[in-house]
């Protein structure tokens, strides 16, 4: 379609067993950017170094799902290491997206 519907794909997989597991997410954004990351196991700390309730550490990306100081929500880690972020004004249905480096 001319609006690029149908070019976006997402896969969400649960890896592990009942007691130790994590979510792995990968896909393609509408601009063709690839994303591929895992979320930290529940109660574990991810790659940001935040300590989880269970005191362990996983290789998941703990930045995903958090808000930056300037109001952007971190949605995905892109294949090149940058992040896909989004925000909108309160009450507004329009969403803005951009890419930011991990250092931002």
C-alpha positions as CSV (number, residue, x, y, z in Angstrom):
1,X,0.0,0.0,0.0
2,X,1.2,3.6,-0.6
3,X,1.0,4.3,3.2
4,X,3.5,1.4,3.8
5,X,1.1,-0.8,5.7
6,X,2.2,-4.4,5.4
7,X,5.9,-3.6,5.6
8,X,6.0,-3.7,9.4
9,X,6.5,-6.9,11.3
10,X,6.9,-7.8,14.9
11,X,7.7,-11.1,16.7
12,X,7.4,-11.6,20.5
13,X,8.9,-14.7,22.0
14,X,9.0,-16.0,25.6
15,X,12.2,-17.8,26.2
16,X,13.1,-20.1,29.2
17,X,11.0,-22.1,31.5
18,X,8.3,-21.3,34.1
19,X,10.7,-20.1,36.8
20,X,13.3,-18.3,34.7
21,X,12.2,-16.6,31.5
22,X,12.4,-13.4,29.4
23,X,10.7,-11.7,26.5
24,X,12.6,-11.4,23.2
25,X,11.2,-8.9,20.7
26,X,12.3,-8.3,17.1
27,X,10.9,-6.9,13.9
28,X,10.9,-4.1,11.3
29,X,9.6,-0.5,11.7
30,X,7.8,1.3,9.0
31,X,11.0,3.1,7.9
32,X,12.7,-0.3,7.4
33,X,14.8,-0.1,10.6
34,X,15.4,-3.5,12.3
35,X,15.0,-3.9,16.0
36,X,16.0,-6.9,18.2
37,X,16.3,-6.9,22.0
38,X,15.3,-8.8,25.1
39,X,13.7,-7.5,28.2
40,X,15.3,-8.3,31.6
41,X,14.0,-11.2,33.5
42,X,11.4,-10.1,36.1
43,X,13.3,-9.2,39.3
44,X,16.7,-9.1,37.6
45,X,18.7,-6.1,36.6
46,X,19.3,-5.4,32.9
47,X,22.1,-3.8,30.9
48,X,21.6,-0.4,32.7
49,X,23.0,-1.9,35.9
50,X,19.8,-1.4,37.9
51,X,19.6,-4.1,40.6
52,X,16.4,-6.2,40.5
53,X,14.4,-7.6,43.5
54,X,16.1,-11.0,43.1
55,X,19.5,-9.5,43.1
56,X,20.6,-11.1,39.8
57,X,21.5,-9.7,36.5
58,X,20.2,-10.5,33.0
59,X,21.4,-9.4,29.6
60,X,18.0,-7.8,28.8
61,X,17.8,-4.1,28.0
62,X,16.4,-2.3,31.0
63,X,15.9,1.1,29.2
64,X,13.0,-0.2,27.1
65,X,9.7,1.1,28.5
66,X,11.2,3.9,30.5
67,X,10.8,7.7,29.9
68,X,13.7,10.0,29.2
69,X,14.2,13.2,31.1
70,X,12.9,15.2,28.2
71,X,9.6,13.2,27.9
72,X,10.4,10.5,25.2
73,X,9.4,6.9,25.8
74,X,12.0,4.3,24.9
75,X,10.3,1.8,22.6
76,X,13.0,-0.4,21.0
77,X,16.7,-0.9,20.6
78,X,17.6,-0.8,17.0
79,X,20.0,-3.1,15.2
80,X,22.7,-0.3,15.1
81,X,22.5,0.2,18.9
82,X,20.4,3.4,18.7
83,X,16.9,3.6,20.3
84,X,13.5,4.2,18.8
85,X,11.6,6.6,21.0
86,X,8.1,8.2,20.9
87,X,6.1,10.9,22.6
88,X,2.9,12.9,22.2
89,X,1.3,15.8,23.9
90,X,-1.3,15.1,26.6
91,X,-4.7,14.5,25.0
92,X,-3.1,14.5,21.5
93,X,-3.4,11.3,19.3
94,X,-0.5,12.3,17.1
95,X,2.7,10.5,18.1
96,X,6.2,11.8,17.2
97,X,9.1,9.3,16.7
98,X,12.8,9.7,16.5
99,X,16.1,7.8,16.9
100,X,18.5,8.6,19.8
101,X,21.9,7.2,20.6
102,X,22.4,5.1,23.7
103,X,24.5,7.9,25.1
104,X,21.7,10.5,25.0
